[in-house]
Amino acid sequence: MKTFAVAGLGMALSAGAAAGDFRFNYSAADLISPDHVTAMHASLEAAAGGVCRDQYPHRVRVAEKCVDVILEDAVVQIANPQLTTYQERLDKRRGS
């Protein structure tokens, strides 16, 4: 089991925000096929969304940016080509 972590998330999003930590456990098996990558990414995004909505309950855009920061960091830290490609395709669809 591996853990992805973002420390000081609040400070990465806005000055003066309370720093928070985000941790996500995954295994190599979560990255063995496109279907597994899709499922893992959905779980990661849902977990990030929950944490970010809790941390920024009245700031929808900040919470959305929080999720984006977590996903960007996850893709970089996990460094899996299939996950990177999946995230790039999502970014293109969303116009990022």
PEJOWO-V54078 format. One record per residue. N is the residue number from 1. RES is the residue in three letters. PSI is psi in degrees with one decimal (NA if undefined). OMEGA is omega in degrees with one decimal (NA if undefined). BURIAL is b if it has 16 or more other C-alpha atoms within 10 Angstrom, else e. Layout:
# PEJOWO-V54078
n=[N,N]
res=[RES,RES]
psi=[PSI,PSI]
omega=[OMEGA,OMEGA]
burial=[BURIAL,BURIAL]
This chain:
# PEJOWO-V54078
n=[1,2,3,4,5,6,7,8,9,10,11,12,13,14,15,16,17,18,19,20,21,22,23,24,25,26,27,28,29,30,31,32,33,34,35,36,37,38,39,40,41,42,43,44,45,46,47,48,49,50,51,52,53,54,55,56,57,58,59,60,61,62,63,64,65,66,67,68,69,70,71,72,73,74,75,76,77,78,79,80,81,82,83,84,85,86,87,88,89,90,91,92,93,94,95,96]
res=[MET,LYS,THR,PHE,ALA,VAL,ALA,GLY,LEU,GLY,MET,ALA,LEU,SER,ALA,GLY,ALA,ALA,ALA,GLY,ASP,PHE,ARG,PHE,ASN,TYR,SER,ALA,ALA,ASP,LEU,ILE,SER,PRO,ASP,HIS,VAL,THR,ALA,MET,HIS,ALA,SER,LEU,GLU,ALA,ALA,ALA,GLY,GLY,VAL,CYS,ARG,ASP,GLN,TYR,PRO,HIS,ARG,VAL,ARG,VAL,ALA,GLU,LYS,CYS,VAL,ASP,VAL,ILE,LEU,GLU,ASP,ALA,VAL,VAL,GLN,ILE,ALA,ASN,PRO,GLN,LEU,THR,THR,TYR,GLN,GLU,ARG,LEU,ASP,LYS,ARG,ARG,GLY,SER]
psi=[134.2,158.0,132.5,137.3,143.1,118.1,146.2,36.2,-43.2,-40.3,-27.0,-20.6,-41.5,142.6,136.2,-6.5,151.4,132.5,140.4,161.6,146.8,129.9,141.7,122.6,137.7,166.2,167.2,-32.1,-24.2,-9.2,18.6,-16.8,162.5,-39.2,-40.9,-41.6,-44.1,-45.8,-42.8,-42.3,-41.4,-41.0,-42.4,-46.3,-40.1,-43.4,-43.5,-41.5,-42.0,-46.2,-44.6,-38.9,-35.1,-40.2,-31.7,65.2,-25.1,14.1,82.1,-46.9,-37.8,-40.5,-40.3,-41.5,-37.7,-46.5,-44.4,-42.4,-44.7,-46.8,-42.1,-46.6,-39.2,-47.4,-42.8,-48.6,-37.9,-34.0,46.8,125.5,-39.4,-40.0,-41.1,-47.0,-42.3,-46.4,-40.1,-41.3,-41.7,-43.7,-41.3,-43.4,-36.0,-7.4,24.5,NA]
omega=[177.7,178.9,172.7,-179.0,170.9,179.0,177.6,-176.3,-178.4,-179.8,178.7,-175.6,-178.7,179.9,177.3,179.5,177.5,179.1,177.5,177.8,176.2,177.7,-179.8,179.1,176.4,178.0,178.5,179.2,178.4,-174.3,-172.9,-180.0,177.5,178.7,177.8,179.0,179.0,179.8,-179.9,179.4,178.0,177.6,178.5,-179.4,178.2,178.7,178.5,179.0,178.7,179.8,-176.8,177.1,176.4,-176.8,-177.9,-172.4,-176.6,-177.7,-173.2,-178.5,177.5,177.5,177.4,177.7,176.9,178.1,178.9,179.8,179.6,-178.8,178.0,179.5,179.8,-178.2,179.3,-175.8,-179.3,173.4,176.4,-177.0,179.6,178.3,178.3,179.6,178.9,-179.6,178.8,177.6,177.2,-179.8,178.9,179.2,-178.2,179.7,-179.6,NA]
burial=[e,e,e,b,b,b,e,e,b,b,e,b,b,e,e,e,e,e,e,e,e,b,b,e,e,b,e,e,e,e,b,e,e,e,e,b,b,b,e,b,b,e,e,b,b,e,b,b,b,e,b,b,b,e,b,b,e,e,e,e,e,b,b,e,e,b,b,b,b,b,b,e,e,b,b,e,e,e,e,b,e,b,b,b,e,b,b,e,e,e,e,e,e,e,e,e]
